[in-house]
């Protein structure tokens, strides 16, 4: 038994994941970096302390677009409830540490939250490696790709901050990993990962029809009844989540379709897209392409994917 445990320990040390996790733990900032996280932290604190989701204004400009709540100047966060759920145990732990050490609770809470992405980053890398292996990559190439993604791209930067992008990526890769599975109930797993993704950011509903279309077309030469089965399984978590979000919006804002951005939701999104799309792609400060050359290097790899997975590769593109 001891020998088996030692062999597992040695195998773990040969994996890059523990070393990447250590790298992330040592390089996390120790404080919040973006104002968006403050909304979710305050909401989690309000739930723990007041049993409410009403929070004080974080950014005065938000008051102009936030739906008014009768009898109070507080607002409800316009960000996804998924991050609030993740922050809840961290907030409780931070309050306990602050009480024991006689610290300001926000110092303890913000410090802990700066590390929250690390386990999700490792989960995302695990999914990434497994996807590569399923697509025919060798162990060595899959491991090298994990190291490159984890340490030589913007992935590292996001893994050690309070940005939620790495958490979202972990859920998205979880869904793609499940798509490649041969398990009979795989579309339930896909539904779960997609539900978690939408709970983080409702904008991901734009991806749901793509998954549904893939579920419908995945098997060739089958009856319409057989095509419906994966689509129904795909909805098993998404429908309850949609109802839950609609109920939460109704209880908070009085409408199941209100998300907290008020009447300017559509124009807000379009305006920001027009303003930022070029920088997000090509800027040397935050552009996807300059910061992720691995994307450009990976494009020719589409032609190397085994024919059996060519449809999956096209689905990813």
C-alpha positions in Angstrom: 0.0 0.0 0.0 2.8 2.4 0.9 4.6 1.5 -2.4 1.5 2.2 -4.4 1.0 5.6 -2.7 4.6 6.5 -3.3 4.2 5.6 -7.0 1.2 7.8 -7.2 3.1 10.6 -5.5 6.0 10.3 -8.0 3.5 10.3 -10.9 1.9 13.4 -9.6 5.3 15.2 -9.4 6.0 14.2 -13.0 2.7 16.0 -14.0 3.0 19.7 -14.8 -0.3 20.5 -13.0 1.0 20.6 -9.4 3.9 22.8 -10.5 1.5 25.1 -12.4 -0.7 25.2 -9.3 2.3 26.2 -7.2 3.2 28.9 -9.7 -0.3 30.3 -9.5 -0.4 30.2 -5.7 2.9 32.1 -5.5 2.0 34.7 -8.0 -1.6 35.5 -7.0 -2.0 39.2 -6.2 -3.6 39.0 -2.7 -6.2 41.6 -3.4 -9.1 42.4 -5.8 -8.1 43.9 -9.1 -11.4 44.7 -10.9 -14.5 46.6 -9.7 -16.8 43.9 -11.2 -15.8 41.5 -8.5 -16.8 44.0 -5.8 -20.5 43.5 -6.8 -20.4 39.8 -6.2 -18.4 40.1 -2.9 -20.9 42.7 -1.5 -23.8 40.5 -2.6 -22.3 37.4 -0.8 -21.6 39.5 2.3 -25.2 40.9 2.2 -26.6 37.3 2.0 -24.4 36.2 5.0 -25.0 39.3 7.1 -28.4 40.5 6.2 -30.1 37.6 4.4 -30.6 40.0 1.4 -29.0 40.5 -1.9 -29.3 44.3 -1.8 -25.9 46.1 -1.8 -24.5 49.6 -1.6 -23.6 51.4 -4.9 -20.2 50.4 -6.1 -19.9 52.7 -9.0 -22.1 55.9 -9.0 -22.5 55.7 -12.7 -24.3 52.4 -12.4 -27.1 54.2 -10.5 -28.1 55.8 -13.8 -28.9 52.4 -15.5 -29.8 50.2 -12.5 -33.5 49.5 -11.9 -34.8 51.5 -8.9 -35.8 49.5 -5.8 -38.6 51.0 -3.8 -37.7 52.2 -0.3 -34.0 52.0 -0.6 -31.0 53.5 -2.5 -29.3 50.1 -2.6 -29.2 48.1 -5.8 -29.0 44.5 -6.9 -25.9 43.3 -8.7 -26.2 43.0 -12.4 -23.6 40.2 -12.6 -24.3 36.5 -12.6 -25.4 34.6 -9.5 -22.9 31.8 -10.1 -19.9 33.9 -8.9 -21.9 34.9 -5.8 -22.4 31.2 -5.0 -18.7 30.5 -5.4 -17.8 33.5 -3.2 -20.2 32.6 -0.4 -18.0 29.9 1.3 -14.9 32.1 0.8 -16.7 35.1 2.4 -17.6 32.9 5.4 -14.1 31.6 5.8 -12.7 35.1 5.5 -15.0 36.4 8.2 -13.9 33.5 10.5 -10.2 34.2 9.8 -10.7 37.9 10.4 -12.5 37.3 13.7 -9.8 34.9 14.9 -6.9 37.2 13.9 -8.7 40.5 14.7 -8.4 41.7 11.1 -10.5 43.8 8.9 -12.7 41.2 7.3 -12.3 42.7 3.8 -8.5 42.2 4.0 -9.0 38.5 4.7 -11.9 38.1 2.2 -10.1 39.9 -0.6 -6.9 37.9 0.0 -8.7 34.6 -0.2 -10.7 35.6 -3.3 -7.5 36.5 -5.1 -6.7 32.7 -5.1 -10.2 31.5 -6.0 -9.4 31.0 -9.7 -6.5 28.6 -9.0 -8.5 25.3 -8.7 -10.7 26.3 -11.7 -7.5 27.0 -13.7 -6.2 23.5 -12.9 -9.6 22.0 -13.7 -9.5 23.8 -17.1 -6.0 22.5 -17.8 -7.1 19.0 -16.9 -10.0 19.2 -19.4 -7.7 20.7 -22.0 -5.2 17.9 -21.7 -7.9 15.2 -21.8 -9.4 16.8 -24.9 -6.1 16.7 -26.7 -5.6 13.1 -25.8 -9.0 12.2 -27.1 -8.2 14.0 -30.3 -5.2 11.8 -30.8 -2.3 13.8 -29.3 0.5 11.9 -27.6 1.0 12.2 -23.9 4.2 14.2 -24.4 2.5 16.7 -26.8 -0.6 17.0 -24.6 1.6 17.7 -21.6 3.7 20.3 -23.5 0.5 22.0 -24.7 -0.7 22.2 -21.1 2.5 23.8 -20.0 2.4 26.3 -22.9 -1.2 27.3 -22.3 -0.7 27.5 -18.5 2.5 29.5 -18.4 3.0 31.2 -21.8 -0.4 32.8 -22.5 -2.9 35.2 -20.8 -4.2 32.1 -19.0 -1.7 32.7 -16.2 -2.6 36.3 -15.8 -6.3 35.4 -15.4 -5.6 32.4 -13.2 -4.1 34.7 -10.5 -6.6 37.5 -10.4 -10.3 37.8 -9.5 -11.3 38.0 -13.1 -13.9 35.2 -13.6 -12.8 34.3 -17.2 -10.7 31.3 -16.1 -13.7 29.9 -14.2 -15.9 30.4 -17.2 -13.3 28.7 -19.4 -13.2 25.7 -17.0 -17.0 25.2 -17.4 -16.8 25.7 -21.2 -14.0 23.1 -21.5 -16.0 20.8 -19.2 -18.8 21.0 -21.7 -16.5 20.4 -24.7 -14.8 17.5 -22.9 -18.2 15.9 -22.3 -19.1 16.3 -26.0 -16.2 13.9 -26.8 -17.4 11.4 -24.2 -18.9 8.0 -25.2 -21.0 7.7 -22.1 -24.8 7.2 -22.7 -25.8 10.1 -20.6 -23.1 12.5 -21.8 -25.6 15.2 -22.8 -26.7 15.5 -19.1 -23.2 16.3 -18.2 -23.0 18.8 -21.0 -26.2 20.4 -19.7 -24.6 20.7 -16.3 -21.5 22.4 -17.5 -23.5 24.7 -19.7 -25.8 25.6 -16.9 -22.8 26.5 -14.7 -21.5 28.6 -17.5 -24.8 30.5 -17.9 -25.0 31.0 -14.2 -21.7 32.8 -14.3 -22.7 35.0 -17.2 -26.1 35.0 -18.9 -24.6 36.1 -22.2 -23.5 32.5 -22.8 -27.1 31.7 -23.8 -25.9 32.5 -27.3 -23.9 29.3 -27.3 -26.7 27.1 -26.1 -28.4 26.7 -29.6 -25.0 25.6 -31.0 -24.8 22.8 -28.5 -28.4 21.9 -29.2 -27.8 21.8 -32.9 -24.8 19.6 -32.4 -26.9 17.2 -30.2 -29.5 17.0 -33.0 -26.9 16.3 -35.8 -24.4 14.3 -33.9 -25.7 10.9 -34.9 -26.3 10.2 -38.6 -29.0 7.9 -40.0 -31.2 7.9 -36.9 -34.9 8.6 -36.5 -36.3 11.9 -35.4 -37.3 10.3 -32.1 -33.7 9.2 -31.5 -32.5 12.7 -32.3 -34.8 14.2 -29.7 -33.4 12.2 -26.9 -30.0 14.0 -26.6 -31.7 17.3 -27.0 -34.0 16.5 -24.1 -31.1 15.3 -22.0 -29.3 18.5 -22.8 -32.2 20.5 -21.4 -32.4 18.6 -18.0 -30.2 21.2 -16.1 -30.7 24.2 -18.4 -34.5 24.4 -18.0 -34.4 24.4 -14.2 -31.6 26.9 -14.2 -33.5 29.2 -16.6 -36.6 29.0 -14.3 -34.4 29.7 -11.3 -32.8 32.8 -12.9 -36.2 34.0 -14.1 -37.5 33.6 -10.5 -34.5 35.4 -9.1 -35.0 38.3 -11.6 -38.7 38.5 -10.8 -38.1 38.6 -7.0 -35.4 41.3 -7.4 -36.5 43.4 -10.2 -40.2 42.6 -10.7 -39.6 41.0 -14.1 -38.1 37.7 -15.2 -36.4 39.3 -18.1 -34.6 42.1 -16.2 -31.0 41.4 -15.4 -30.0 44.6 -13.6 -28.9 46.7 -16.6 -32.3 48.3 -17.0 -33.6 49.7 -20.2 -30.1 50.3 -21.5 -29.1 46.6 -21.6 -29.1 46.2 -25.4 -27.6 49.6 -26.2 -25.0 49.1 -23.5 -23.8 45.8 -25.0 -23.8 47.1 -28.6 -22.0 50.3 -27.5 -19.2 48.5 -25.7 -18.9 46.0 -28.5 -18.4 48.8 -31.1 -15.9 50.5 -28.8 -13.8 47.5 -27.8 -13.9 44.8 -30.5 -10.7 45.9 -32.3 -8.7 46.3 -29.1 -9.9 42.9 -27.8 -8.6 41.2 -30.9 -5.5 43.2 -31.8 -4.4 45.6 -29.0 -1.0 45.0 -27.6 -2.4 45.7 -24.1 -5.3 43.2 -24.1 -5.7 41.8 -27.6 -6.5 38.1 -27.8 -4.2 37.5 -30.7 -1.0 39.3 -29.5 -1.4 37.8 -26.0 -2.3 34.3 -27.3 0.0 33.3 -30.2 -0.9 29.7 -29.3 -4.3 30.4 -31.1 -2.5 31.3 -34.3 -0.2 28.3 -34.0 -3.1 26.0 -33.4 -5.1 26.9 -36.5 -3.1 24.6 -38.8 -3.7 21.8 -36.3 -7.3 21.6 -37.5 -6.1 19.7 -40.5 -4.3 17.2 -38.3 -7.4 16.2 -36.3 -8.5 12.6 -37.0 -11.4 12.5 -39.5 -13.7 11.0 -36.8 -13.4 14.2 -34.8 -13.5 16.7 -37.7 -17.1 17.6 -37.0 -16.2 18.3 -33.4 -13.3 20.6 -34.5 -15.7 22.5 -36.8 -18.1 22.8 -33.9 -15.4 24.3 -31.8 -14.5 26.9 -34.5 
